[in-house]
Structures are given as structure tokens and as C-alpha cells.
Amino acid sequence: MTTSSRTLGDWFTDFEREAFRLETLDDYSKSGGVAAYQAFIAGKPQPEGYATDDWVTTVGNATGSGRRMYRVHILSRPLTDYLRFELSWGYHRNMTAGEEFFILDTTNRENPIPEAPDFWLFDESVISAMSYDGNGKYLGSDFLGEDQLARFLAYRDTALAHAVPFPEWWAQHGE
């Protein structure tokens, strides 16, 4: 697959089988959904349109056509305000569209892949490494070459091997 003319956004509609995401940060609050995050923090209801956000449509279109979208979030407790928001509002919302979530909780154990960056992996062949500043603001992504593929597949496999399905984790640790 060629990535030269495709953007990260293109891959969310162009992937053929699966899109995997590894999340490693405790705060993405400057990267989107800011109004919803602020409402959550203030104890207000979800903003109108949050449940039907463009991302929900993207996920629903993919999963409705038989493709898989799933992610692992590496985190530790206690949860940051942002993680409480993301897990209680965002993950539950996205699950209704068919996205799958797993949690690799490092609260009482070491992170098995501390060097792994945030990334998307499409069809086990296209890697998009994500960049963020120290405040959770998305700075962009870089497509990496095939020479990096084995390492990123190993990150995915290790994360999944140590993670539990989100509903199971949430039932035990959720708020």
C-alpha cells in the first residue's frame, strides 16, 4: 500500500481490514472534543451533537462494512480528569458505533512497552506515528516506512497480550 498521497484522515476510510490505535497519554484535552471535555468537567450534560460526532460516523461506516477498529490505552490509576472523560463519555459513545477498546493498566505493574509512541496501524502495513505536545495537543503524524513495521506490530501484539477488554476493566475500576 502506498501512503504518499494519502493523509491520516484518508486512511480512516481507505483501510481494508483493520485499524489499530495505541494510546499512551493521560491527556488529549487539546486535541478535539474540547467543548465536551469542558462540559464533563463542569458536570454538565453532553453537548448536542456529541453522540453523533463525525468520528462516530467514521467508525460506524467502517464497522458496518465489516472492518475492525480497535485500540489499547496504556494508563494507570488514579485516572486524570481527561481519562475519566475519555473512558466514561468517549469510549462508551464510540462503542455504540462498533469500536473496540482494551485497557493496559500499569497501576501495579511495569509498562511492557514504555518506549512505544502513540500510533495508528492500518491493515498491519501502514504506520502513522502520532505527535503531541506536553499539554495533549495533537501536532501531527508521520507515516513510517516498512522497516519499522515489525517493531510496531510487536507493540500492538504486546499491548493486546497485556490488556483487558474495556467493559471488563470499567466494571471493576470505572466511575
SULJO-V334223 format. One record per residue. RES is the residue in three letters. PSI is psi in radians with two decimals (NA if undefined). Layout:
res: <RES;RES>
psi: <PSI;PSI>
//
This chain:
res: <MET;THR;THR;SER;SER;ARG;THR;LEU;GLY;ASP;TRP;PHE;THR;ASP;PHE;GLU;ARG;GLU;ALA;PHE;ARG;LEU;GLU;THR;LEU;ASP;ASP;TYR;SER;LYS;SER;GLY;GLY;VAL;ALA;ALA;TYR;GLN;ALA;PHE;ILE;ALA;GLY;LYS;PRO;GLN;PRO;GLU;GLY;TYR;ALA;THR;ASP;ASP;TRP;VAL;THR;THR;VAL;GLY;ASN;ALA;THR;GLY;SER;GLY;ARG;ARG;MET;TYR;ARG;VAL;HIS;ILE;LEU;SER;ARG;PRO;LEU;THR;ASP;TYR;LEU;ARG;PHE;GLU;LEU;SER;TRP;GLY;TYR;HIS;ARG;ASN;MET;THR;ALA;GLY;GLU;GLU;PHE;PHE;ILE;LEU;ASP;THR;THR;ASN;ARG;GLU;ASN;PRO;ILE;PRO;GLU;ALA;PRO;ASP;PHE;TRP;LEU;PHE;ASP;GLU;SER;VAL;ILE;SER;ALA;MET;SER;TYR;ASP;GLY;ASN;GLY;LYS;TYR;LEU;GLY;SER;ASP;PHE;LEU;GLY;GLU;ASP;GLN;LEU;ALA;ARG;PHE;LEU;ALA;TYR;ARG;ASP;THR;ALA;LEU;ALA;HIS;ALA;VAL;PRO;PHE;PRO;GLU;TRP;TRP;ALA;GLN;HIS;GLY;GLU>
psi: <2.43;2.47;-0.09;-0.62;0.03;2.45;2.98;-0.77;-0.68;-0.68;-0.45;-0.38;-0.39;-0.23;2.68;-0.64;-0.91;2.62;2.11;2.46;2.34;2.16;2.31;-0.14;2.75;-0.13;2.03;0.46;-0.25;0.24;0.12;2.73;0.46;-0.74;-0.70;-0.73;-0.78;-0.68;-0.75;-0.85;-0.64;-0.04;0.36;2.90;2.87;2.38;2.63;2.37;-0.24;-0.75;-0.30;0.42;2.74;-0.64;-0.68;-0.68;-0.77;-0.84;-0.81;-0.69;-0.72;-0.92;-0.55;-0.38;0.21;0.11;2.68;2.36;2.19;2.77;2.76;2.32;2.15;2.16;2.95;2.71;2.67;2.61;2.51;2.86;-0.72;-0.77;-0.65;-0.73;-0.91;-0.77;-0.74;-0.62;-0.94;-0.90;-0.76;-0.71;-0.85;-0.51;-0.55;-0.39;-0.07;0.02;2.49;2.50;2.52;2.60;2.23;1.69;2.05;0.33;-0.81;0.39;2.88;2.64;2.14;-0.24;1.09;-0.38;-0.13;2.30;2.98;2.43;2.81;2.49;2.05;2.24;0.57;0.46;-0.33;2.12;2.26;1.84;2.27;2.52;2.40;2.67;-3.13;-0.13;0.22;0.32;2.25;2.23;-0.28;-3.10;2.71;2.28;2.28;2.72;2.94;-0.44;-0.28;-0.14;-0.82;-0.71;-0.76;-0.56;-0.67;-0.70;-0.84;-0.87;-0.71;-0.77;-0.83;-0.64;-0.46;-0.02;2.83;2.67;2.43;-0.82;-0.67;-0.80;-0.76;-0.69;-0.53;-0.62;-0.12;2.97;NA>
//
